[in-house]
Amino acid sequence: MAQADTAGIYLRFPTIPPFRLTNLADSSQFTKDDLADKKATVFIIFNPFCDHCKHETEELKANIGLFKEAQIIMASPIDYAHLKKFYEAYRIADYPGIVMGRDPGNFFGTFFNIRTIPSVFVYNKKGKFVAAFERPESIKKIAEIL
C-alpha cells in the first residue's frame, strides 16, 4: 500500500516560497518580494501562547547581533489581536531585522508541515533551503548556520 508523503513541501521545493503575511507593524501585506536581496532568511513559525516561543523570542532579542546578515520573519496563523499583543509586549518594533506577521491561511503550516512550535527554517543568501529546526533550538546554534 502506498504511504502518504508526510515530508514538508519545502523539501521538494527548496527555495523561499511565495507567501503573504499581514505585517504586525502596520497591517500592510508582506510578501516574498519584500525580502531583502542577498540576505539569509530565517523563518520562525510560532504561537504567542507558547512558552517555548516566548523564550526563543527573548533569546533572539538578546542575540540579535548574530543575525546582522539575515532577515528574520516570525509568522503565526493565530488571531491578529493576540499577535499584536505579543508584538507589542516583546517590543519587536525595536528590532528592524525582524518582521512579524500573521499567516491567515496557515500557508507556512502546510508548506513546512509544522508539527511543533517554534519551528525554524533557514535559507541562505541565494534563497536556498539550508536547515530546519523543528523543536526549540538555541538561537546561537541557528545563527551558526548562517
N, C-alpha and C positions, 0 to 999 in steps of 0.2 A: 504494500500500500504506500502511496506517496505521502510524504510528510509535508506539512505546510512550512514555508520558508519563514522562519521567525527572526532572521537577521534584519537589522535596520536597513532601510533603503540606502542610507549613507554609505554602506559598504559596497553596494553595486554602482553607485554614482558618487565617487569620491571627490567631488568638488562642492564648493559652497552652493547650496540650493537657492532658487528664487524664493524669497519669503517676504511676508508683510507683517509688520508689528505696529501696534499703536504705541508710540513713544510716550512714556510717562512724564517726560519733561514738559511737553506742550500739547499732547494729544494728536500730534501730526503722525502721518504714516512714515514708517522707516522700513526701507527695503534693501535688498542686496545691492542695488545701485547706489545706495547712500554710504556703503562701506568705503573706507579709505583704501586707495590703491597701495600695493606693495607693503602692506602691514599684515602681520599674522592676525588671525581672528580666533577668539575664544568664545564659544557659546556655552553659557551656563543655564541649564534648564532647572528651575527652582519653584518652590511653593512658599509663599510668605508665612505660612503657618508652621513650616518645618524647622525644627530646632537645628538640624544639621545645616540647613540652608542659611539660617541666621548666623551660625558660627562661621560658615565659609565666607559669607559676606563680610563679616568683621575681619577675618584673616586676609581677605582680598584687599580691603581698605588699608590694613596695616602694612601690606607688602606691595602696594600699588606701583612702587618704583621698579619692581621686577618686570613690569608689563609696559615699559616705555615704547617698545617696538611692536606693541599689539593693541588691538581694539577688543573690547570685551562687550559682548551682547548678553544681557541677562533676560531671559524670556520665560513667561508663565501664562497658562491659559486661565488663571484664576481671575475672578471679577475685578474690573478696573479699580473700584473703590478700595478694595483690600490691597491691591498692588500699589496704589498711590500712597496709602498709609505707610507701607513698607519703604517705598521710595523716599518719603519724607523723614521717617524715623531713622533711616540709615544714611541720610544726607547724601544720596547718590549724586545729586546735582553738583556737589563739590568735587566730583571726580569726572572731568571731561572725557576721559578714556573709557568710561562705562556708559553704555546705552541700555536702559531698562525698558522693556516693552511687553505689552500684553499680546499674546498669541491667541486671538479669539477663536480660530478654528482648530487649535491644537495641532497645527502643522508640524511643529518640531516633535511633538509627542509621537506622531506617526512616522515621520522621516527618520528619527533616531531610535524608534522603538523603545521609548522610555519605560523602564520598569522600576527604577529607583530614582530618588532625588536626594541631593542635587546630582545631576549628570553633567559632565563637562566634555566638550568636543572641540578639538584644536585643529585649525587649518593653518598652513604655512603662508608665507607672503605671496605665493602664487595661487592661493585659494585651493590647494590640495589637502585632503584629509591627512592628518598626522597621527592623532591619538584620541582615544576615548577613555574617560574615567566614569564608570557607571556606578559609582558609590562615592561617598565623601572621600576626598583626597586632599593632601597637603597642597596649599597654594604654591609653596616653593617647588614642589615636585612638578606641578603643572607648568610653572614658569621655566623649569629646566628644559622642557620640550621645545620651547620657542628658540 
